[in-house]
């Protein structure tokens, strides 16, 4: 199944997403976020292809809230979760950092995850209990783990609680930080060791579904700002604390929780 899903994701990215890069106008949804015709075309194509692989319902970002809930409830414990283009603002503005993301979820947990960066030609994937990979290389790639003071952090400041964001901005505990605007790839960068630690104040289901499994299968650790059990947080939007190594994760989680 993983091979079939990665092939489907790659084909949709090549045929529906990349030919529209730098060539489509964008619109705004009711929540203010952007979407383009490429999002809709990719979502439709993925829905058809995934349904042929496993005919369970598809929950996708560009559906209405009502459609998403209907599909989730119709799944009887099994659904595909799709983000046709994560990083649409980047895509719409010509920034080459976005991804196509697909997850298969059973009883609220991810069992298969695929995230493809078509610009870099990087396919991140994982199956539960079988490890995580970047193309054909097992993750993580980077073996050296720095202390927190020397870490590279992935940080989305605008979605964090105000007091925590201010403390991070004024006196961060790490060496340097980045935020590139595509949550799915930020999970993958943490799994690969490009980011040592990661924090995000609130991700939608399709933002974390595939990436959380890829990180876990790469040996990483995760929780939310509120719960040690990441999966205990609200389904449709969760905060994230993550790191590629258990030791660094504990130091990072402890620092973040102390700021609350």
C-alpha atoms as a printed R data frame, in Angstrom:
    type eleno elety resid chain resno       x      y       z
1   ATOM     1    CA   UNK     A     1   0.000  0.000   0.000
2   ATOM     2    CA   UNK     A     2   2.790  2.451   0.828
3   ATOM     3    CA   UNK     A     3   4.279  2.020  -2.636
4   ATOM     4    CA   UNK     A     4   0.891  2.672  -4.235
5   ATOM     5    CA   UNK     A     5   0.313  5.795  -2.133
6   ATOM     6    CA   UNK     A     6   3.743  7.290  -2.816
7   ATOM     7    CA   UNK     A     7   3.232  6.690  -6.537
8   ATOM     8    CA   UNK     A     8  -0.180  8.372  -6.416
9   ATOM     9    CA   UNK     A     9   1.136 11.364  -4.472
10  ATOM    10    CA   UNK     A    10   4.067 11.816  -6.852
11  ATOM    11    CA   UNK     A    11   1.819 11.591  -9.911
12  ATOM    12    CA   UNK     A    12  -0.624 14.166  -8.562
13  ATOM    13    CA   UNK     A    13   2.196 16.533  -7.645
14  ATOM    14    CA   UNK     A    14   3.737 16.215 -11.113
15  ATOM    15    CA   UNK     A    15   0.497 16.482 -13.088
16  ATOM    16    CA   UNK     A    16  -1.717 18.751 -11.003
17  ATOM    17    CA   UNK     A    17   0.497 20.848  -8.743
18  ATOM    18    CA   UNK     A    18   3.794 21.708 -10.428
19  ATOM    19    CA   UNK     A    19   2.315 22.730 -13.831
20  ATOM    20    CA   UNK     A    20   0.300 25.373 -11.942
21  ATOM    21    CA   UNK     A    21   3.202 26.698  -9.834
22  ATOM    22    CA   UNK     A    22   3.727 30.411 -10.576
23  ATOM    23    CA   UNK     A    23   0.717 30.312 -12.919
24  ATOM    24    CA   UNK     A    24  -2.392 30.491 -10.724
25  ATOM    25    CA   UNK     A    25  -4.153 33.244  -8.839
26  ATOM    26    CA   UNK     A    26  -5.284 32.670  -5.288
27  ATOM    27    CA   UNK     A    27  -8.471 33.279  -3.348
28  ATOM    28    CA   UNK     A    28  -9.228 33.495   0.352
29  ATOM    29    CA   UNK     A    29 -11.396 31.126   2.330
30  ATOM    30    CA   UNK     A    30 -13.725 32.268   5.101
31  ATOM    31    CA   UNK     A    31 -10.962 31.787   7.711
32  ATOM    32    CA   UNK     A    32  -8.601 34.044   5.742
33  ATOM    33    CA   UNK     A    33  -6.294 31.287   4.490
34  ATOM    34    CA   UNK     A    34  -5.394 31.006   0.828
35  ATOM    35    CA   UNK     A    35  -6.409 28.413  -1.730
36  ATOM    36    CA   UNK     A    36  -5.847 28.026  -5.471
37  ATOM    37    CA   UNK     A    37  -7.191 25.956  -8.357
38  ATOM    38    CA   UNK     A    38  -4.147 23.733  -7.860
39  ATOM    39    CA   UNK     A    39  -5.340 22.822  -4.339
40  ATOM    40    CA   UNK     A    40  -8.732 21.792  -5.692
41  ATOM    41    CA   UNK     A    41  -7.340 19.877  -8.681
42  ATOM    42    CA   UNK     A    42  -4.847 18.003  -6.494
43  ATOM    43    CA   UNK     A    43  -7.497 17.219  -3.888
44  ATOM    44    CA   UNK     A    44  -9.882 15.798  -6.508
45  ATOM    45    CA   UNK     A    45  -7.135 13.688  -8.097
46  ATOM    46    CA   UNK     A    46  -5.909 12.356  -4.749
47  ATOM    47    CA   UNK     A    47  -9.438 11.492  -3.676
48  ATOM    48    CA   UNK     A    48  -9.925  9.370  -6.803
49  ATOM    49    CA   UNK     A    49  -6.568  7.623  -6.534
50  ATOM    50    CA   UNK     A    50  -6.703  6.939  -2.798
51  ATOM    51    CA   UNK     A    51 -10.249  5.630  -3.021
52  ATOM    52    CA   UNK     A    52  -9.008  3.108  -5.588
53  ATOM    53    CA   UNK     A    53  -6.270  1.964  -3.172
54  ATOM    54    CA   UNK     A    54  -8.565  1.723  -0.139
55  ATOM    55    CA   UNK     A    55 -12.215  2.775  -0.529
56  ATOM    56    CA   UNK     A    56 -12.594  4.513   2.819
57  ATOM    57    CA   UNK     A    57 -13.755  8.152   3.150
58  ATOM    58    CA   UNK     A    58 -11.370 11.037   2.461
59  ATOM    59    CA   UNK     A    59 -11.072 14.015   4.818
60  ATOM    60    CA   UNK     A    60  -9.348 16.841   2.938
61  ATOM    61    CA   UNK     A    61  -8.383 20.404   3.772
62  ATOM    62    CA   UNK     A    62 -10.353 22.105   1.008
63  ATOM    63    CA   UNK     A    63 -13.638 20.497   2.028
64  ATOM    64    CA   UNK     A    64 -16.114 22.460   4.094
65  ATOM    65    CA   UNK     A    65 -16.107 21.860   7.845
66  ATOM    66    CA   UNK     A    66 -19.410 20.034   7.465
67  ATOM    67    CA   UNK     A    67 -18.031 17.765   4.731
68  ATOM    68    CA   UNK     A    68 -14.948 16.986   6.818
69  ATOM    69    CA   UNK     A    69 -17.062 15.980   9.811
70  ATOM    70    CA   UNK     A    70 -19.384 13.920   7.612
71  ATOM    71    CA   UNK     A    71 -16.462 12.058   6.038
72  ATOM    72    CA   UNK     A    72 -14.783 11.466   9.392
73  ATOM    73    CA   UNK     A    73 -17.929  9.995  10.898
74  ATOM    74    CA   UNK     A    74 -18.621  7.924   7.794
75  ATOM    75    CA   UNK     A    75 -15.211  6.278   8.025
76  ATOM    76    CA   UNK     A    76 -16.163  3.932  10.877
77  ATOM    77    CA   UNK     A    77 -12.645  4.286  12.243
78  ATOM    78    CA   UNK     A    78 -10.699  4.447   8.968
79  ATOM    79    CA   UNK     A    79 -10.157  7.525   6.776
80  ATOM    80    CA   UNK     A    80  -7.677  9.055   4.386
81  ATOM    81    CA   UNK     A    81  -6.504 12.504   5.519
82  ATOM    82    CA   UNK     A    82  -5.285 14.767   2.709
83  ATOM    83    CA   UNK     A    83  -3.610 18.149   2.455
84  ATOM    84    CA   UNK     A    84  -3.377 18.678  -1.319
85  ATOM    85    CA   UNK     A    85  -0.912 21.558  -0.978
86  ATOM    86    CA   UNK     A    86   0.481 22.383   2.434
87  ATOM    87    CA   UNK     A    87   2.124 25.789   2.240
88  ATOM    88    CA   UNK     A    88  -0.409 27.319  -0.149
89  ATOM    89    CA   UNK     A    89   0.745 30.849   0.726
90  ATOM    90    CA   UNK     A    90   4.249 29.875  -0.361
91  ATOM    91    CA   UNK     A    91   2.894 28.192  -3.499
92  ATOM    92    CA   UNK     A    92   0.724 31.178  -4.431
93  ATOM    93    CA   UNK     A    93   3.574 33.640  -3.929
94  ATOM    94    CA   UNK     A    94   6.205 31.678  -5.810
95  ATOM    95    CA   UNK     A    95   8.154 30.418  -2.800
96  ATOM    96    CA   UNK     A    96   9.451 26.897  -3.542
97  ATOM    97    CA   UNK     A    97   8.552 25.310  -0.202
98  ATOM    98    CA   UNK     A    98   5.304 23.337  -0.121
99  ATOM    99    CA   UNK     A    99   4.203 19.710  -0.024
100 ATOM   100    CA   UNK     A   100   1.489 17.181  -0.781
101 ATOM   101    CA   UNK     A   101   0.499 15.193   2.314
102 ATOM   102    CA   UNK     A   102  -1.524 11.981   2.730
103 ATOM   103    CA   UNK     A   103  -2.202  9.882   5.824
104 ATOM   104    CA   UNK     A   104  -4.232  6.766   6.447
105 ATOM   105    CA   UNK     A   105  -5.780  6.898   9.915
106 ATOM   106    CA   UNK     A   106  -7.444  4.106  11.858
107 ATOM   107    CA   UNK     A   107  -9.378  4.827  15.050
108 ATOM   108    CA   UNK     A   108  -7.864  8.310  15.266
109 ATOM   109    CA   UNK     A   109  -4.233  7.197  14.884
110 ATOM   110    CA   UNK     A   110  -2.055  7.353  11.789
111 ATOM   111    CA   UNK     A   111  -0.850  4.057  10.350
112 ATOM   112    CA   UNK     A   112   0.639  5.331   7.069
113 ATOM   113    CA   UNK     A   113   2.011  8.748   6.150
114 ATOM   114    CA   UNK     A   114   3.426 10.243   2.953
115 ATOM   115    CA   UNK     A   115   4.691 13.802   2.467
116 ATOM   116    CA   UNK     A   116   6.202 14.857  -0.865
117 ATOM   117    CA   UNK     A   117   8.146 18.041  -1.595
118 ATOM   118    CA   UNK     A   118   7.964 18.209  -5.418
119 ATOM   119    CA   UNK     A   119  10.460 21.066  -5.746
120 ATOM   120    CA   UNK     A   120  13.224 19.239  -3.865
121 ATOM   121    CA   UNK     A   121  11.980 15.820  -5.089
122 ATOM   122    CA   UNK     A   122  11.947 14.554  -1.500
123 ATOM   123    CA   UNK     A   123   9.487 11.825  -0.577
124 ATOM   124    CA   UNK     A   124   9.115 11.314   3.170
125 ATOM   125    CA   UNK     A   125   7.103  8.258   4.189
126 ATOM   126    CA   UNK     A   126   6.398  5.859   7.024
127 ATOM   127    CA   UNK     A   127   4.261  2.889   7.991
128 ATOM   128    CA   UNK     A   128   3.477  2.080  11.581
129 ATOM   129    CA   UNK     A   129   6.166 -0.183  12.998
130 ATOM   130    CA   UNK     A   130   8.282 -0.189   9.820
131 ATOM   131    CA   UNK     A   131  10.446  2.942  10.154
132 ATOM   132    CA   UNK     A   132  10.516  6.223   8.264
133 ATOM   133    CA   UNK     A   133  12.330  7.072   5.060
134 ATOM   134    CA   UNK     A   134  13.417  9.973   2.893
135 ATOM   135    CA   UNK     A   135  13.377  8.558  -0.629
136 ATOM   136    CA   UNK     A   136  15.288  5.310   0.033
137 ATOM   137    CA   UNK     A   137  17.263  6.473   3.073
138 ATOM   138    CA   UNK     A   138  16.139  5.551   6.572
139 ATOM   139    CA   UNK     A   139  15.509  8.468   8.922
140 ATOM   140    CA   UNK     A   140  16.996 10.143  10.843
141 ATOM   141    CA   UNK     A   141  19.858 11.235   8.613
142 ATOM   142    CA   UNK     A   142  21.772 13.400  11.075
143 ATOM   143    CA   UNK     A   143  23.233 11.384  13.941
144 ATOM   144    CA   UNK     A   144  24.825 14.100  16.096
145 ATOM   145    CA   UNK     A   145  22.408 15.502  18.673
146 ATOM   146    CA   UNK     A   146  23.407 18.885  20.143
147 ATOM   147    CA   UNK     A   147  22.392 20.146  23.576
148 ATOM   148    CA   UNK     A   148  19.352 22.436  23.614
149 ATOM   149    CA   UNK     A   149  21.592 25.506  23.711
150 ATOM   150    CA   UNK     A   150  23.107 24.437  20.385
151 ATOM   151    CA   UNK     A   151  19.902 23.270  18.707
152 ATOM   152    CA   UNK     A   152  18.287 24.373  15.465
153 ATOM   153    CA   UNK     A   153  14.594 24.945  16.179
154 ATOM   154    CA   UNK     A   154  11.521 24.968  13.988
155 ATOM   155    CA   UNK     A   155   9.251 27.578  15.589
156 ATOM   156    CA   UNK     A   156   5.902 29.006  14.468
157 ATOM   157    CA   UNK     A   157   5.698 32.053  16.742
158 ATOM   158    CA   UNK     A   158   2.405 33.501  15.476
159 ATOM   159    CA   UNK     A   159   0.320 30.530  16.636
160 ATOM   160    CA   UNK     A   160   1.846 30.183  20.107
161 ATOM   161    CA   UNK     A   161   0.293 31.704  23.236
162 ATOM   162    CA   UNK     A   162   1.401 35.339  23.431
163 ATOM   163    CA   UNK     A   163   3.444 35.062  26.631
164 ATOM   164    CA   UNK     A   164   5.294 31.990  25.393
165 ATOM   165    CA   UNK     A   165   5.986 33.574  22.017
166 ATOM   166    CA   UNK     A   166   7.398 36.670  23.725
167 ATOM   167    CA   UNK     A   167   9.690 34.632  25.953
168 ATOM   168    CA   UNK     A   168  10.968 32.656  22.977
169 ATOM   169    CA   UNK     A   169  11.518 35.844  20.987
170 ATOM   170    CA   UNK     A   170  13.365 37.605  23.814
171 ATOM   171    CA   UNK     A   171  15.431 34.755  25.264
172 ATOM   172    CA   UNK     A   172  15.298 31.540  23.263
173 ATOM   173    CA   UNK     A   173  16.937 28.461  24.818
174 ATOM   174    CA   UNK     A   174  18.281 27.216  21.460
175 ATOM   175    CA   UNK     A   175  20.955 28.409  19.032
176 ATOM   176    CA   UNK     A   176  18.846 29.409  16.012
177 ATOM   177    CA   UNK     A   177  15.340 29.048  14.589
178 ATOM   178    CA   UNK     A   178  13.504 28.780  11.264
179 ATOM   179    CA   UNK     A   179   9.888 28.863  10.072
180 ATOM   180    CA   UNK     A   180   9.312 28.204   6.377
181 ATOM   181    CA   UNK     A   181   5.510 28.057   6.278
182 ATOM   182    CA   UNK     A   182   4.610 24.401   5.634
183 ATOM   183    CA   UNK     A   183   3.829 22.408   8.770
184 ATOM   184    CA   UNK     A   184   3.967 18.999   7.102
185 ATOM   185    CA   UNK     A   185   7.544 19.578   5.974
186 ATOM   186    CA   UNK     A   186   8.525 20.918   9.378
187 ATOM   187    CA   UNK     A   187   7.609 17.513  10.847
188 ATOM   188    CA   UNK     A   188   9.760 15.865   8.197
189 ATOM   189    CA   UNK     A   189  12.690 18.200   8.795
190 ATOM   190    CA   UNK     A   190  12.548 17.321  12.490
191 ATOM   191    CA   UNK     A   191  12.407 13.612  11.633
192 ATOM   192    CA   UNK     A   192  15.429 14.005   9.359
193 ATOM   193    CA   UNK     A   193  17.421 15.967  11.959
194 ATOM   194    CA   UNK     A   194  17.403 19.227  10.030
195 ATOM   195    CA   UNK     A   195  15.493 20.698  12.949
196 ATOM   196    CA   UNK     A   196  16.574 19.456  16.370
197 ATOM   197    CA   UNK     A   197  13.429 20.689  18.142
198 ATOM   198    CA   UNK     A   198  10.016 21.893  16.966
199 ATOM   199    CA   UNK     A   199   7.047 23.781  18.410
200 ATOM   200    CA   UNK     A   200   3.743 24.879  16.895
201 ATOM   201    CA   UNK     A   201   0.783 26.458  18.656
202 ATOM   202    CA   UNK     A   202  -2.040 24.864  16.695
203 ATOM   203    CA   UNK     A   203  -2.143 22.491  13.729
204 ATOM   204    CA   UNK     A   204  -5.167 21.157  11.889
205 ATOM   205    CA   UNK     A   205  -5.660 17.414  11.448
206 ATOM   206    CA   UNK     A   206  -4.131 17.366   7.948
207 ATOM   207    CA   UNK     A   207  -1.101 19.317   9.178
208 ATOM   208    CA   UNK     A   208  -0.048 16.690  11.709
209 ATOM   209    CA   UNK     A   209  -1.596 13.418  10.508
210 ATOM   210    CA   UNK     A   210   1.227 12.199   8.256
211 ATOM   211    CA   UNK     A   211   4.138 14.067   9.849
212 ATOM   212    CA   UNK     A   212   3.539 12.839  13.378
213 ATOM   213    CA   UNK     A   213   3.923  9.219  12.254
214 ATOM   214    CA   UNK     A   214   7.027  9.997  10.184
215 ATOM   215    CA   UNK     A   215   8.638 11.629  13.226
216 ATOM   216    CA   UNK     A   216   7.722  8.775  15.567
217 ATOM   217    CA   UNK     A   217   8.940  6.121  13.144
218 ATOM   218    CA   UNK     A   218  12.229  8.042  12.823
219 ATOM   219    CA   UNK     A   219  12.699  7.703  16.595
220 ATOM   220    CA   UNK     A   220  11.487 11.172  17.537
221 ATOM   221    CA   UNK     A   221   9.276 12.190  20.456
222 ATOM   222    CA   UNK     A   222   6.193 14.409  20.570
223 ATOM   223    CA   UNK     A   223   3.516 15.808  22.826
224 ATOM   224    CA   UNK     A   224   1.336 18.906  22.934
225 ATOM   225    CA   UNK     A   225   1.677 22.008  25.056
226 ATOM   226    CA   UNK     A   226  -1.159 20.689  27.220
227 ATOM   227    CA   UNK     A   227  -0.711 16.901  27.258
228 ATOM   228    CA   UNK     A   228   2.175 14.465  27.470
229 ATOM   229    CA   UNK     A   229   0.091 12.175  25.262
230 ATOM   230    CA   UNK     A   230  -0.051 13.998  21.933
231 ATOM   231    CA   UNK     A   231  -3.121 11.980  20.901
232 ATOM   232    CA   UNK     A   232  -5.093 13.139  23.949
233 ATOM   233    CA   UNK     A   233  -5.449 16.647  22.508
234 ATOM   234    CA   UNK     A   234  -8.411 17.812  20.411
235 ATOM   235    CA   UNK     A   235  -8.587 16.017  17.068
236 ATOM   236    CA   UNK     A   236  -9.164 18.958  14.753
237 ATOM   237    CA   UNK     A   237  -6.452 21.262  16.150
238 ATOM   238    CA   UNK     A   238  -3.420 20.400  18.266
239 ATOM   239    CA   UNK     A   239  -0.320 22.172  19.509
240 ATOM   240    CA   UNK     A   240   3.010 20.416  19.012
241 ATOM   241    CA   UNK     A   241   6.203 19.942  20.989
242 ATOM   242    CA   UNK     A   242   8.650 17.621  19.228
243 ATOM   243    CA   UNK     A   243  12.298 16.659  18.949
244 ATOM   244    CA   UNK     A   244  14.341 14.086  17.134
245 ATOM   245    CA   UNK     A   245  15.912 12.574  20.251
246 ATOM   246    CA   UNK     A   246  14.300 11.647  23.602
247 ATOM   247    CA   UNK     A   247  16.934 13.501  25.655
248 ATOM   248    CA   UNK     A   248  16.577 16.726  23.726
249 ATOM   249    CA   UNK     A   249  12.796 16.357  23.759
250 ATOM   250    CA   UNK     A   250  12.701 16.242  27.562
251 ATOM   251    CA   UNK     A   251  14.851 19.378  27.879
252 ATOM   252    CA   UNK     A   252  12.775 21.225  25.255
253 ATOM   253    CA   UNK     A   253   9.431 20.180  26.757
254 ATOM   254    CA   UNK     A   254  10.589 21.148  30.253
255 ATOM   255    CA   UNK     A   255  11.689 24.617  29.103
256 ATOM   256    CA   UNK     A   256   8.436 25.270  27.224
257 ATOM   257    CA   UNK     A   257   6.233 24.096  30.079
258 ATOM   258    CA   UNK     A   258   8.151 26.273  32.554
259 ATOM   259    CA   UNK     A   259   7.276 29.358  30.518
260 ATOM   260    CA   UNK     A   260   3.526 28.803  30.890
